Amino acid sequence: MKKKTWIALAAIVLVAIIAVVLVLTLGGNKEKAQKLTMIATPNPHAEVLELVKEDLAKLGYELELQIVSDYVVENPATAAGDVMANFFQHIPYLAQYNASVEEKDQLVSVIETHFEPMAIYAGTKTDLTAIADGDKIAVPNDPVNENRALLLLQNAGLIKLPEGTTLESTCTPLDIVENPYNLNIVELNAELIPGARADVAYAVINGNNATLVDLIPNKDGLYVEAADSEAAKAYVNIVVVKPENADAEWVKALEEVIYTQKVYDLIVEAGFAPTFTVK
């Protein structure tokens, strides 16, 4: 009986040792998910990132997302290292930012995603044919988007800018050379324009700000940038990082989960135009 007792005890100890080894092997060697910190504006940027959150987790990355509604904090936060990447802006906006800061604070584009048409939306008037002398039209006040908005008004036949004005120009209302309706151009922060529509006849709104108030550019816009326009080629929305992170594995993982059919479909449903090919 004594011998059998010792054999039983030895078996129990052996099982315990095996269990410990298995725990150390399977659990102890399991890699901890790498945290991926990003900052983005709500729609469709944050919605895209929320959609791919689980896909990133499967690749070993835990997405920590900060959502903001302005265009002010995203680039400085990325440059300072407070977040690893941002998703809110188009290529010309990034170029404008880089030109305004020291080289150490400059950022780079790593993933091109979609085009958000800028459009003229109804304010107190619901049709452009109702435009009248002295009407107010709200436009974004940042240099890149204001020039773009004025070009849109010109394309709609409402004003005329200096000959040779392009998307790279920096026109303001002071540069208007012909204003047959004596329009009063009201300059506002882009994110404030949707809420100011009751105070103006018409409003020129960026795509992502329009969706915040359930406006779909190609459905609700009175006049919209065309999908084959120069703006569509130039104003591609991008994921942005610090230069030293451009080739990071987490950037490759982020591109992998974004360039999917479900993200493509989400962008289309939001009224925007994907600029990538599904992989």
Secondary structure, 3 states (H helix, E strand, C coil): CHHHHHHHHHHHHHHHHHHHHHHHHHHHCCCCCEEEEEEECHHHHHHHHHHCHHHHHHCCEEEEEEECCCCCCHHHHHHCCCCCEEEEEEHHHHHHHHHHCCHHHCCEEEEEEEECCCEEEECCCCCHHHCCCCCEEEEECCHHHHHHHHHHHHHCCCCECCCCCCCCCCCCHHHCCECCCCCEEEEECHHHCHHHHHHCCEEEECHHHHHCCCCCHHHHCCEECCCCCHHHHHCEEEEEECHHHCCCHHHHHHHHHHCCHHHHHHHHHCCCEECCCCC
